[in-house]
Amino acid sequence: MAYTCQNCGADADDSRSLCNPTNKEIDDKFCGVATAEVCADKLTAMKFSCDSCGRVATDPEFLCNPAEIR
């Protein structure tokens, strides 16, 4: 069974490797979610940030106003 981190969208087969795992499919954007951290081992995978709220994500579709991190 695959798990997804509710903080950063990272995927893993082992829920223990994620900081906030769920086995439910995440349809919502990450913007506005009250979380303070991205999984430490996934921080380098964060390629986009939201120009509206500052959240980061691996893919632009997870953010409402994405901008590529340079």
All heavy atoms as TSV, in Angstrom:
chain	resi	resn	atom	element	x	y	z
A	1	MET	N	N	0.840	-1.168	0.000
A	1	MET	CA	C	0.000	0.000	0.000
A	1	MET	C	C	0.893	1.242	0.000
A	1	MET	O	O	1.848	1.330	0.739
A	1	MET	CB	C	-0.887	-0.006	1.242
A	1	MET	CG	C	-1.640	1.271	1.444
A	1	MET	SD	S	-2.700	1.252	2.903
A	1	MET	CE	C	-3.990	0.178	2.306
A	2	ALA	N	N	0.569	2.195	-0.823
A	2	ALA	CA	C	1.342	3.433	-0.907
A	2	ALA	C	C	0.757	4.474	0.033
A	2	ALA	O	O	-0.440	4.515	0.275
A	2	ALA	CB	C	1.333	3.952	-2.334
A	3	TYR	N	N	1.646	5.330	0.549
A	3	TYR	CA	C	1.246	6.403	1.447
A	3	TYR	C	C	1.691	7.735	0.854
A	3	TYR	O	O	2.676	7.801	0.126
A	3	TYR	CB	C	1.898	6.220	2.820
A	3	TYR	CG	C	1.412	4.979	3.520
A	3	TYR	CD1	C	2.053	3.763	3.337
A	3	TYR	CD2	C	0.308	5.017	4.351
A	3	TYR	CE1	C	1.614	2.621	3.972
A	3	TYR	CE2	C	-0.150	3.873	4.988
A	3	TYR	CZ	C	0.504	2.686	4.803
A	3	TYR	OH	O	0.056	1.557	5.424
A	4	THR	N	N	0.982	8.784	1.198
A	4	THR	CA	C	1.305	10.137	0.763
A	4	THR	C	C	1.429	11.017	1.988
A	4	THR	O	O	0.635	10.906	2.920
A	4	THR	CB	C	0.200	10.694	-0.161
A	4	THR	OG1	O	0.053	9.826	-1.276
A	4	THR	CG2	C	0.532	12.090	-0.644
A	5	CYS	N	N	2.421	11.903	1.982
A	5	CYS	CA	C	2.581	12.844	3.084
A	5	CYS	C	C	1.594	13.996	2.902
A	5	CYS	O	O	1.554	14.618	1.846
A	5	CYS	CB	C	4.008	13.383	3.128
A	5	CYS	SG	S	4.229	14.610	4.437
A	6	GLN	N	N	0.818	14.263	3.928
A	6	GLN	CA	C	-0.155	15.351	3.873
A	6	GLN	C	C	0.513	16.716	3.949
A	6	GLN	O	O	-0.116	17.728	3.676
A	6	GLN	CB	C	-1.166	15.205	5.004
A	6	GLN	CG	C	-1.978	13.930	4.868
A	6	GLN	CD	C	-2.928	13.736	6.016
A	6	GLN	OE1	O	-3.996	14.335	6.027
A	6	GLN	NE2	N	-2.532	12.934	6.982
A	7	ASN	N	N	1.806	16.770	4.308
A	7	ASN	CA	C	2.527	18.040	4.397
A	7	ASN	C	C	3.142	18.449	3.070
A	7	ASN	O	O	3.080	19.603	2.693
A	7	ASN	CB	C	3.644	17.963	5.436
A	7	ASN	CG	C	3.108	17.853	6.840
A	7	ASN	OD1	O	1.909	17.764	7.053
A	7	ASN	ND2	N	3.994	17.827	7.795
A	8	CYS	N	N	3.796	17.496	2.382
A	8	CYS	CA	C	4.553	17.886	1.188
A	8	CYS	C	C	4.205	17.092	-0.068
A	8	CYS	O	O	4.721	17.392	-1.125
A	8	CYS	CB	C	6.051	17.763	1.466
A	8	CYS	SG	S	6.600	16.072	1.779
A	9	GLY	N	N	3.371	16.064	0.055
A	9	GLY	CA	C	2.978	15.299	-1.118
A	9	GLY	C	C	3.916	14.180	-1.496
A	9	GLY	O	O	3.712	13.505	-2.496
A	10	ALA	N	N	4.950	13.937	-0.697
A	10	ALA	CA	C	5.895	12.861	-0.978
A	10	ALA	C	C	5.179	11.512	-0.878
A	10	ALA	O	O	4.251	11.346	-0.086
A	10	ALA	CB	C	7.054	12.912	0.004
A	11	ASP	N	N	5.602	10.559	-1.682
A	11	ASP	CA	C	5.032	9.207	-1.673
A	11	ASP	C	C	6.046	8.225	-1.118
A	11	ASP	O	O	7.244	8.384	-1.308
A	11	ASP	CB	C	4.655	8.776	-3.095
A	11	ASP	CG	C	3.531	9.619	-3.675
A	11	ASP	OD1	O	2.568	9.889	-2.945
A	11	ASP	OD2	O	3.635	9.992	-4.851
A	12	ALA	N	N	5.538	7.191	-0.443
A	12	ALA	CA	C	6.414	6.149	0.095
A	12	ALA	C	C	5.608	4.884	0.324
A	12	ALA	O	O	4.393	4.928	0.550
A	12	ALA	CB	C	7.039	6.603	1.402
A	13	ASP	N	N	6.293	3.749	0.255
A	13	ASP	CA	C	5.650	2.472	0.552
A	13	ASP	C	C	5.564	2.233	2.050
A	13	ASP	O	O	4.721	1.479	2.519
A	13	ASP	CB	C	6.415	1.324	-0.112
A	13	ASP	CG	C	6.271	1.353	-1.627
A	13	ASP	OD1	O	5.210	1.790	-2.118
A	13	ASP	OD2	O	7.224	0.952	-2.310
A	14	ASP	N	N	6.450	2.865	2.816
A	14	ASP	CA	C	6.501	2.713	4.265
A	14	ASP	C	C	6.049	4.018	4.904
A	14	ASP	O	O	6.692	5.058	4.745
A	14	ASP	CB	C	7.928	2.380	4.699
A	14	ASP	CG	C	8.053	2.125	6.182
A	14	ASP	OD1	O	7.061	2.269	6.921
A	14	ASP	OD2	O	9.166	1.781	6.617
A	15	SER	N	N	4.953	3.995	5.649
A	15	SER	CA	C	4.411	5.214	6.248
A	15	SER	C	C	5.365	5.846	7.251
A	15	SER	O	O	5.311	7.051	7.494
A	15	SER	CB	C	3.077	4.934	6.930
A	15	SER	OG	O	3.248	4.047	8.016
A	16	ARG	N	N	6.285	5.072	7.814
A	16	ARG	CA	C	7.226	5.596	8.810
A	16	ARG	C	C	8.236	6.565	8.205
A	16	ARG	O	O	8.889	7.308	8.924
A	16	ARG	CB	C	7.948	4.460	9.523
A	16	ARG	CG	C	6.993	3.608	10.368
A	16	ARG	CD	C	7.692	2.425	10.920
A	16	ARG	NE	N	8.028	1.556	9.777
A	16	ARG	CZ	C	8.713	0.434	9.862
A	16	ARG	NH1	N	9.177	0.033	11.019
A	16	ARG	NH2	N	8.952	-0.294	8.802
A	17	SER	N	N	8.391	6.571	6.889
A	17	SER	CA	C	9.348	7.474	6.262
A	17	SER	C	C	8.741	8.844	5.936
A	17	SER	O	O	9.412	9.703	5.391
A	17	SER	CB	C	9.920	6.839	4.996
A	17	SER	OG	O	8.904	6.670	4.039
A	18	LEU	N	N	7.475	9.056	6.301
A	18	LEU	CA	C	6.799	10.327	6.060
A	18	LEU	C	C	6.415	10.971	7.383
A	18	LEU	O	O	6.133	10.284	8.358
A	18	LEU	CB	C	5.535	10.103	5.220
A	18	LEU	CG	C	5.751	9.449	3.859
A	18	LEU	CD1	C	4.418	9.120	3.223
A	18	LEU	CD2	C	6.584	10.328	2.959
A	19	CYS	N	N	6.405	12.308	7.426
A	19	CYS	CA	C	6.103	12.983	8.692
A	19	CYS	C	C	4.616	13.061	8.990
A	19	CYS	O	O	4.225	13.160	10.139
A	19	CYS	CB	C	6.724	14.375	8.713
A	19	CYS	SG	S	6.240	15.437	7.356
A	20	ASN	N	N	3.759	12.998	7.975
A	20	ASN	CA	C	2.317	13.105	8.180
A	20	ASN	C	C	1.603	12.231	7.142
A	20	ASN	O	O	0.940	12.739	6.248
A	20	ASN	CB	C	1.887	14.571	8.080
A	20	ASN	CG	C	0.500	14.810	8.572
A	20	ASN	OD1	O	-0.161	13.916	9.088
A	20	ASN	ND2	N	0.030	16.026	8.419
A	21	PRO	N	N	1.740	10.889	7.249
A	21	PRO	CA	C	1.248	9.992	6.207
A	21	PRO	C	C	-0.263	9.776	6.206
A	21	PRO	O	O	-0.925	9.884	7.239
A	21	PRO	CB	C	1.960	8.677	6.531
A	21	PRO	CG	C	2.163	8.729	7.996
A	21	PRO	CD	C	2.403	10.164	8.323
A	22	THR	N	N	-0.762	9.474	5.031
A	22	THR	CA	C	-2.146	9.041	4.859
A	22	THR	C	C	-2.164	8.051	3.709
A	22	THR	O	O	-1.330	8.112	2.811
A	22	THR	CB	C	-3.100	10.209	4.580
A	22	THR	OG1	O	-4.437	9.697	4.477
A	22	THR	CG2	C	-2.766	10.940	3.294
A	23	ASN	N	N	-3.108	7.131	3.741
A	23	ASN	CA	C	-3.256	6.213	2.620
A	23	ASN	C	C	-4.451	6.619	1.758
A	23	ASN	O	O	-4.812	5.945	0.819
A	23	ASN	CB	C	-3.361	4.759	3.077
A	23	ASN	CG	C	-4.548	4.510	3.972
A	23	ASN	OD1	O	-5.246	5.430	4.362
A	23	ASN	ND2	N	-4.772	3.270	4.311
A	24	LYS	N	N	-5.046	7.776	2.070
A	24	LYS	CA	C	-6.124	8.317	1.260
A	24	LYS	C	C	-5.534	9.133	0.124
A	24	LYS	O	O	-4.478	9.735	0.270
A	24	LYS	CB	C	-7.021	9.228	2.100
A	24	LYS	CG	C	-7.734	8.519	3.220
A	24	LYS	CD	C	-8.547	9.519	3.995
A	24	LYS	CE	C	-9.152	8.878	5.220
A	24	LYS	NZ	N	-9.865	9.866	6.039
A	25	GLU	N	N	-6.234	9.177	-0.990
A	25	GLU	CA	C	-5.771	10.002	-2.107
A	25	GLU	C	C	-5.984	11.468	-1.745
A	25	GLU	O	O	-7.040	11.860	-1.260
A	25	GLU	CB	C	-6.558	9.660	-3.370
A	25	GLU	CG	C	-6.045	10.364	-4.593
A	25	GLU	CD	C	-6.707	9.871	-5.858
A	25	GLU	OE1	O	-7.033	8.684	-5.933
A	25	GLU	OE2	O	-6.903	10.699	-6.746
A	26	ILE	N	N	-4.983	12.278	-1.966
A	26	ILE	CA	C	-5.064	13.699	-1.646
A	26	ILE	C	C	-5.484	14.454	-2.898
A	26	ILE	O	O	-4.782	14.465	-3.897
A	26	ILE	CB	C	-3.717	14.241	-1.120
A	26	ILE	CG1	C	-3.363	13.536	0.185
A	26	ILE	CG2	C	-3.781	15.746	-0.926
A	26	ILE	CD1	C	-2.031	13.945	0.763
A	27	ASP	N	N	-6.648	15.081	-2.837
A	27	ASP	CA	C	-7.154	15.845	-3.966
A	27	ASP	C	C	-6.968	17.344	-3.784
A	27	ASP	O	O	-6.986	18.097	-4.725
A	27	ASP	CB	C	-8.647	15.566	-4.168
A	27	ASP	CG	C	-8.901	14.138	-4.614
A	27	ASP	OD1	O	-8.058	13.582	-5.348
A	27	ASP	OD2	O	-9.927	13.580	-4.221
A	28	ASP	N	N	-6.824	17.780	-2.537
A	28	ASP	CA	C	-6.739	19.198	-2.246
A	28	ASP	C	C	-5.344	19.743	-2.494
A	28	ASP	O	O	-4.362	19.025	-2.446
A	28	ASP	CB	C	-7.102	19.466	-0.788
A	28	ASP	CG	C	-8.534	19.085	-0.477
A	28	ASP	OD1	O	-9.380	19.186	-1.394
A	28	ASP	OD2	O	-8.808	18.678	0.660
A	29	LYS	N	N	-5.275	21.041	-2.696
A	29	LYS	CA	C	-3.990	21.719	-2.803
A	29	LYS	C	C	-3.390	21.834	-1.419
A	29	LYS	O	O	-4.086	21.778	-0.419
A	29	LYS	CB	C	-4.191	23.101	-3.419
A	29	LYS	CG	C	-4.696	23.054	-4.851
A	29	LYS	CD	C	-4.864	24.447	-5.408
A	29	LYS	CE	C	-5.457	24.433	-6.785
A	29	LYS	NZ	N	-4.677	23.770	-7.789
A	30	PHE	N	N	-2.083	22.005	-1.324
A	30	PHE	CA	C	-1.404	22.112	-0.040
A	30	PHE	C	C	-1.526	23.505	0.558
A	30	PHE	O	O	-1.240	23.700	1.716
A	30	PHE	CB	C	0.077	21.759	-0.184
A	30	PHE	CG	C	0.294	20.323	-0.565
A	30	PHE	CD1	C	1.297	19.984	-1.447
A	30	PHE	CD2	C	-0.468	19.309	-0.047
A	30	PHE	CE1	C	1.528	18.662	-1.803
A	30	PHE	CE2	C	-0.255	17.983	-0.379
A	30	PHE	CZ	C	0.749	17.670	-1.263
A	31	CYS	N	N	-1.921	24.498	-0.206
A	31	CYS	CA	C	-2.025	25.866	0.289
A	31	CYS	C	C	-3.022	25.941	1.434
A	31	CYS	O	O	-4.083	25.340	1.397
A	31	CYS	CB	C	-2.458	26.816	-0.819
A	31	CYS	SG	S	-1.245	26.970	-2.123
A	32	GLY	N	N	-2.667	26.683	2.456
A	32	GLY	CA	C	-3.555	26.895	3.580
A	32	GLY	C	C	-3.537	25.793	4.621
A	32	GLY	O	O	-4.175	25.909	5.646
A	33	VAL	N	N	-2.808	24.719	4.389
A	33	VAL	CA	C	-2.712	23.636	5.358
A	33	VAL	C	C	-1.782	24.089	6.471
A	33	VAL	O	O	-0.678	24.553	6.224
A	33	VAL	CB	C	-2.176	22.350	4.701
A	33	VAL	CG1	C	-1.998	21.248	5.724
A	33	VAL	CG2	C	-3.109	21.900	3.598
A	34	ALA	N	N	-2.228	23.949	7.711
A	34	ALA	CA	C	-1.445	24.430	8.853
A	34	ALA	C	C	-0.401	23.401	9.268
A	34	ALA	O	O	-0.572	22.647	10.204
A	34	ALA	CB	C	-2.365	24.751	10.013
A	35	THR	N	N	0.684	23.350	8.538
A	35	THR	CA	C	1.792	22.460	8.875
A	35	THR	C	C	3.077	23.259	8.851
A	35	THR	O	O	3.223	24.202	8.072
A	35	THR	CB	C	1.905	21.280	7.888
A	35	THR	OG1	O	2.025	21.808	6.582
A	35	THR	CG2	C	0.694	20.373	7.980
A	36	ALA	N	N	4.018	22.884	9.684
A	36	ALA	CA	C	5.242	23.667	9.807
A	36	ALA	C	C	6.415	23.082	9.045
A	36	ALA	O	O	7.370	23.783	8.771
A	36	ALA	CB	C	5.614	23.809	11.278
A	37	GLU	N	N	6.379	21.798	8.703
A	37	GLU	CA	C	7.560	21.169	8.141
A	37	GLU	C	C	7.251	20.294	6.942
A	37	GLU	O	O	6.170	19.764	6.801
A	37	GLU	CB	C	8.237	20.298	9.194
A	37	GLU	CG	C	8.742	21.065	10.376
A	37	GLU	CD	C	9.443	20.163	11.366
A	37	GLU	OE1	O	9.824	19.048	10.998
A	37	GLU	OE2	O	9.598	20.595	12.508
A	38	VAL	N	N	8.244	20.160	6.109
A	38	VAL	CA	C	8.247	19.207	5.006
A	38	VAL	C	C	9.116	18.051	5.458
A	38	VAL	O	O	10.079	18.245	6.195
A	38	VAL	CB	C	8.847	19.863	3.736
A	38	VAL	CG1	C	9.052	18.844	2.638
A	38	VAL	CG2	C	7.968	21.002	3.262
A	39	CYS	N	N	8.790	16.834	5.050
A	39	CYS	CA	C	9.606	15.674	5.402
A	39	CYS	C	C	11.067	15.987	5.067
A	39	CYS	O	O	11.377	16.390	3.949
A	39	CYS	CB	C	9.170	14.449	4.623
A	39	CYS	SG	S	7.458	13.998	4.890
A	40	ALA	N	N	11.958	15.827	6.026
A	40	ALA	CA	C	13.358	16.215	5.870
A	40	ALA	C	C	14.013	15.575	4.651
A	40	ALA	O	O	14.754	16.235	3.922
A	40	ALA	CB	C	14.143	15.871	7.124
A	41	ASP	N	N	13.740	14.302	4.407
A	41	ASP	CA	C	14.375	13.636	3.272
A	41	ASP	C	C	13.761	14.034	1.937
A	41	ASP	O	O	14.277	13.699	0.886
A	41	ASP	CB	C	14.356	12.119	3.457
A	41	ASP	CG	C	12.963	11.543	3.513
A	41	ASP	OD1	O	12.029	12.247	3.944
A	41	ASP	OD2	O	12.798	10.368	3.131
A	42	LYS	N	N	12.673	14.796	1.951
A	42	LYS	CA	C	12.017	15.220	0.716
A	42	LYS	C	C	12.202	16.706	0.436
A	42	LYS	O	O	11.734	17.208	-0.574
A	42	LYS	CB	C	10.517	14.902	0.773
A	42	LYS	CG	C	10.212	13.435	0.875
A	42	LYS	CD	C	10.706	12.691	-0.342
A	42	LYS	CE	C	10.389	11.215	-0.237
A	42	LYS	NZ	N	10.925	10.465	-1.355
A	43	LEU	N	N	12.896	17.423	1.331
A	43	LEU	CA	C	13.057	18.862	1.168
A	43	LEU	C	C	13.712	19.226	-0.156
A	43	LEU	O	O	13.305	20.183	-0.807
A	43	LEU	CB	C	13.853	19.437	2.336
A	43	LEU	CG	C	13.903	20.951	2.440
A	43	LEU	CD1	C	12.493	21.538	2.518
A	43	LEU	CD2	C	14.714	21.369	3.637
A	44	THR	N	N	14.692	18.452	-0.589
A	44	THR	CA	C	15.367	18.761	-1.856
A	44	THR	C	C	14.468	18.520	-3.064
A	44	THR	O	O	14.739	19.036	-4.140
A	44	THR	CB	C	16.657	17.931	-2.013
A	44	THR	OG1	O	16.332	16.556	-1.932
A	44	THR	CG2	C	17.666	18.302	-0.943
A	45	ALA	N	N	13.391	17.748	-2.889
A	45	ALA	CA	C	12.462	17.474	-3.987
A	45	ALA	C	C	11.471	18.619	-4.205
A	45	ALA	O	O	10.781	18.655	-5.217
A	45	ALA	CB	C	11.704	16.175	-3.730
A	46	MET	N	N	11.416	19.553	-3.264
A	46	MET	CA	C	10.479	20.670	-3.373
A	46	MET	C	C	10.981	21.640	-4.437
A	46	MET	O	O	12.026	22.256	-4.283
A	46	MET	CB	C	10.322	21.396	-2.039
A	46	MET	CG	C	9.819	20.517	-0.908
A	46	MET	SD	S	8.186	19.829	-1.177
A	46	MET	CE	C	8.598	18.110	-1.458
A	47	LYS	N	N	10.261	21.722	-5.522
A	47	LYS	CA	C	10.682	22.530	-6.663
A	47	LYS	C	C	9.820	23.764	-6.878
A	47	LYS	O	O	10.144	24.617	-7.684
A	47	LYS	CB	C	10.655	21.680	-7.945
A	47	LYS	CG	C	11.501	20.427	-7.867
A	47	LYS	CD	C	12.958	20.751	-7.759
A	47	LYS	CE	C	13.777	19.469	-7.730
A	47	LYS	NZ	N	15.105	19.645	-7.228
A	48	PHE	N	N	8.699	23.866	-6.136
A	48	PHE	CA	C	7.780	24.981	-6.328
A	48	PHE	C	C	7.354	25.560	-4.983
A	48	PHE	O	O	7.267	24.847	-3.994
A	48	PHE	CB	C	6.534	24.515	-7.101
A	48	PHE	CG	C	6.865	24.045	-8.482
A	48	PHE	CD1	C	7.197	22.722	-8.716
A	48	PHE	CD2	C	6.866	24.927	-9.549
A	48	PHE	CE1	C	7.530	22.281	-9.986
A	48	PHE	CE2	C	7.198	24.499	-10.820
A	48	PHE	CZ	C	7.530	23.176	-11.045
A	49	SER	N	N	7.097	26.859	-4.978
A	49	SER	CA	C	6.545	27.499	-3.788
A	49	SER	C	C	5.333	28.306	-4.225
A	49	SER	O	O	5.207	28.698	-5.389
A	49	SER	CB	C	7.573	28.411	-3.117
A	49	SER	OG	O	7.889	29.496	-3.953
A	50	CYS	N	N	4.437	28.553	-3.276
A	50	CYS	CA	C	3.234	29.321	-3.567
A	50	CYS	C	C	3.523	30.794	-3.334
A	50	CYS	O	O	3.966	31.181	-2.246
A	50	CYS	CB	C	2.084	28.855	-2.677
A	50	CYS	SG	S	0.574	29.790	-2.984
A	51	ASP	N	N	3.291	31.623	-4.334
A	51	ASP	CA	C	3.506	33.061	-4.200
A	51	ASP	C	C	2.494	33.690	-3.244
A	51	ASP	O	O	2.721	34.795	-2.760
A	51	ASP	CB	C	3.426	33.756	-5.557
A	51	ASP	CG	C	4.706	33.621	-6.358
A	51	ASP	OD1	O	5.754	33.272	-5.770
A	51	ASP	OD2	O	4.660	33.862	-7.578
A	52	SER	N	N	1.399	32.990	-2.956
A	52	SER	CA	C	0.379	33.543	-2.062
A	52	SER	C	C	0.661	33.265	-0.596
A	52	SER	O	O	0.534	34.145	0.241
A	52	SER	CB	C	-1.001	32.981	-2.414
A	52	SER	OG	O	-1.352	33.351	-3.718
A	53	CYS	N	N	1.039	32.017	-0.260
A	53	CYS	CA	C	1.181	31.663	1.155
A	53	CYS	C	C	2.551	31.118	1.535
A	53	CYS	O	O	2.822	30.910	2.712
A	53	CYS	CB	C	0.116	30.644	1.553
A	53	CYS	SG	S	0.322	29.017	0.797
A	54	GLY	N	N	3.420	30.847	0.556
A	54	GLY	CA	C	4.765	30.390	0.857
A	54	GLY	C	C	4.928	28.889	1.009
A	54	GLY	O	O	6.039	28.414	1.211
A	55	ARG	N	N	3.859	28.115	0.922
A	55	ARG	CA	C	3.970	26.663	1.015
A	55	ARG	C	C	4.831	26.151	-0.134
A	55	ARG	O	O	4.950	26.793	-1.168
A	55	ARG	CB	C	2.590	25.999	0.932
A	55	ARG	CG	C	1.690	26.271	2.117
A	55	ARG	CD	C	2.067	25.511	3.336
A	55	ARG	NE	N	1.872	24.083	3.095
A	55	ARG	CZ	C	2.341	23.142	3.864
A	55	ARG	NH1	N	3.034	23.452	4.920
A	55	ARG	NH2	N	2.142	21.886	3.602
A	56	VAL	N	N	5.448	24.985	0.047
A	56	VAL	CA	C	6.255	24.371	-1.007
A	56	VAL	C	C	5.653	23.037	-1.396
A	56	VAL	O	O	4.925	22.425	-0.613
A	56	VAL	CB	C	7.724	24.194	-0.559
A	56	VAL	CG1	C	8.386	25.537	-0.373
A	56	VAL	CG2	C	7.834	23.355	0.690
A	57	ALA	N	N	5.962	22.588	-2.611
A	57	ALA	CA	C	5.442	21.320	-3.113
A	57	ALA	C	C	6.359	20.781	-4.197
A	57	ALA	O	O	7.162	21.509	-4.773
A	57	ALA	CB	C	4.026	21.492	-3.666
A	58	THR	N	N	6.202	19.503	-4.463
A	58	THR	CA	C	6.994	18.852	-5.498
A	58	THR	C	C	6.504	19.207	-6.893
A	58	THR	O	O	7.287	19.232	-7.831
A	58	THR	CB	C	6.946	17.330	-5.333
A	58	THR	OG1	O	5.578	16.907	-5.321
A	58	THR	CG2	C	7.625	16.893	-4.047
A	59	ASP	N	N	5.207	19.467	-7.024
A	59	ASP	CA	C	4.600	19.738	-8.322
A	59	ASP	C	C	3.717	20.975	-8.242
A	59	ASP	O	O	3.077	21.223	-7.215
A	59	ASP	CB	C	3.764	18.540	-8.767
A	59	ASP	CG	C	4.608	17.298	-8.943
A	59	ASP	OD1	O	5.506	17.319	-9.803
A	59	ASP	OD2	O	4.378	16.316	-8.216
A	60	PRO	N	N	3.634	21.759	-9.320
A	60	PRO	CA	C	2.877	23.007	-9.277
A	60	PRO	C	C	1.378	22.816	-9.052
A	60	PRO	O	O	0.722	23.681	-8.490
A	60	PRO	CB	C	3.154	23.650	-10.639
A	60	PRO	CG	C	3.572	22.531	-11.522
A	60	PRO	CD	C	4.258	21.537	-10.622
A	61	GLU	N	N	0.823	21.689	-9.442
A	61	GLU	CA	C	-0.622	21.492	-9.292
A	61	GLU	C	C	-1.065	21.388	-7.832
A	61	GLU	O	O	-2.239	21.472	-7.524
A	61	GLU	CB	C	-1.112	20.277	-10.084
A	61	GLU	CG	C	-0.525	18.969	-9.675
A	61	GLU	CD	C	0.687	18.560	-10.503
A	61	GLU	OE1	O	1.238	19.379	-11.249
A	61	GLU	OE2	O	1.077	17.395	-10.386
A	62	PHE	N	N	-0.127	21.249	-6.904
A	62	PHE	CA	C	-0.461	21.186	-5.487
A	62	PHE	C	C	-0.584	22.571	-4.851
A	62	PHE	O	O	-0.894	22.691	-3.674
A	62	PHE	CB	C	0.584	20.384	-4.716
A	62	PHE	CG	C	0.620	18.928	-5.084
A	62	PHE	CD1	C	1.809	18.320	-5.385
A	62	PHE	CD2	C	-0.526	18.170	-5.125
A	62	PHE	CE1	C	1.868	16.990	-5.725
A	62	PHE	CE2	C	-0.493	16.823	-5.450
A	62	PHE	CZ	C	0.711	16.233	-5.757
A	63	LEU	N	N	-0.305	23.625	-5.621
A	63	LEU	CA	C	-0.311	24.991	-5.093
A	63	LEU	C	C	-1.259	25.863	-5.893
A	63	LEU	O	O	-1.473	25.638	-7.078
A	63	LEU	CB	C	1.105	25.578	-5.154
A	63	LEU	CG	C	2.190	24.780	-4.430
A	63	LEU	CD1	C	3.565	25.311	-4.781
A	63	LEU	CD2	C	1.954	24.798	-2.939
A	64	CYS	N	N	-1.831	26.885	-5.232
A	64	CYS	CA	C	-2.796	27.737	-5.935
A	64	CYS	C	C	-2.129	28.825	-6.774
A	64	CYS	O	O	-2.705	29.293	-7.742
A	64	CYS	CB	C	-3.783	28.349	-4.945
A	64	CYS	SG	S	-3.057	29.352	-3.657
A	65	ASN	N	N	-0.899	29.218	-6.406
A	65	ASN	CA	C	-0.184	30.261	-7.148
A	65	ASN	C	C	1.297	29.855	-7.236
A	65	ASN	O	O	2.150	30.486	-6.625
A	65	ASN	CB	C	-0.363	31.604	-6.431
A	65	ASN	CG	C	0.039	32.765	-7.298
A	65	ASN	OD1	O	0.353	32.619	-8.467
A	65	ASN	ND2	N	0.061	33.954	-6.714
A	66	PRO	N	N	1.593	28.780	-7.989
A	66	PRO	CA	C	2.948	28.217	-7.978
A	66	PRO	C	C	3.990	29.060	-8.702
A	66	PRO	O	O	3.691	29.731	-9.681
A	66	PRO	CB	C	2.773	26.878	-8.695
A	66	PRO	CG	C	1.601	27.093	-9.598
A	66	PRO	CD	C	0.704	28.052	-8.891
A	67	ALA	N	N	5.198	29.001	-8.158
A	67	ALA	CA	C	6.365	29.617	-8.794
A	67	ALA	C	C	7.534	28.649	-8.608
A	67	ALA	O	O	7.679	28.053	-7.531
A	67	ALA	CB	C	6.688	30.953	-8.167
A	68	GLU	N	N	8.335	28.471	-9.632
A	68	GLU	CA	C	9.474	27.573	-9.543
A	68	GLU	C	C	10.527	28.137	-8.598
A	68	GLU	O	O	10.857	29.325	-8.654
A	68	GLU	CB	C	10.078	27.329	-10.917
A	68	GLU	CG	C	11.094	26.228	-10.931
A	68	GLU	CD	C	11.513	25.824	-12.330
A	68	GLU	OE1	O	10.967	26.362	-13.310
A	68	GLU	OE2	O	12.401	24.967	-12.427
A	69	ILE	N	N	11.038	27.299	-7.707
A	69	ILE	CA	C	12.097	27.706	-6.799
A	69	ILE	C	C	13.403	27.677	-7.579
A	69	ILE	O	O	13.714	26.693	-8.229
A	69	ILE	CB	C	12.184	26.760	-5.581
A	69	ILE	CG1	C	10.895	26.836	-4.775
A	69	ILE	CG2	C	13.390	27.107	-4.715
A	69	ILE	CD1	C	10.801	25.819	-3.670
A	70	ARG	N	N	14.157	28.747	-7.510
A	70	ARG	CA	C	15.420	28.818	-8.259
A	70	ARG	C	C	16.594	28.750	-7.348
A	70	ARG	O	O	16.649	29.117	-6.280
A	70	ARG	CB	C	15.459	30.099	-9.065
A	70	ARG	CG	C	14.370	30.078	-10.093
A	70	ARG	CD	C	14.286	31.415	-10.798
A	70	ARG	NE	N	13.017	31.482	-11.468
A	70	ARG	CZ	C	12.890	31.575	-12.761
A	70	ARG	NH1	N	13.928	31.665	-13.518
A	70	ARG	NH2	N	11.702	31.618	-13.310
